[in-house]
Amino acid sequence: MSDVLPSKKFLQLIEVLFDVSATVVREFANCKVIRLPEYSNSFIKFLDLNKHKLYHKWENDTPCCHCNNFKNLPHEMTSTKFYMLYQKISDRPIECIKRKGVVMKNGCIKQYCICNIIPQQMITLDDMDISMLAFLLRNSNLTESQVKCIDNLTELRNILCHARSTFSFPDVKLENVKTRLLYYTRKLARMSIRNIIHQ
């Protein structure tokens, strides 16, 4: 009987994480990023305007047709994540908007063309989990306090989602995770509300 209670508490935290915290992070992303004038309340427009930057979070060691001064960046995005956000409209080369196209030298690609990559057309913020939202938000213009809040929620998400079982945590650790999860969820919610009030 004593094992039932920690398991139930763990499942309640999962519910808070997926149903409350994720919703708050989505609303925060909507308020702080997607509602900016340059994105016109459109997540697809956000993805389109950030395609070059996000492309190099995935393909980090080869320049593309949009590069002026290419710098090797840290690899931060998997193919799965990239293609969750973007799609190729053709496997064949299309006319490059920048008129640079793919550059080959000695049979090796020296420059890619990203003109045939577009945002997934049916994607919304609701399709994103906390870790993907956090990745996108970290690549936006957030304050240090906002990034810290997002990072803490991501860390808590990882702790809960990577548990070996629902019995993995003693009561003390569950209480600590619960306290932190509620604290950072509320803090982010307050940041979102402040932004809505000031608009």
PyMOL commands that set and color helices and strands:
alter all, ss='L'
color gray80, all
select helices_A, chain A and resi 4-34+37-39+43-49+51-58+79-85+125-127+130-138+144-161+171-197
alter helices_A, ss='H'
color red, helices_A
select strands_A, chain A and resi 86-88+103-105+108-111+117-119
alter strands_A, ss='S'
color yellow, strands_A
deselect
rebuild
show_as cartoon
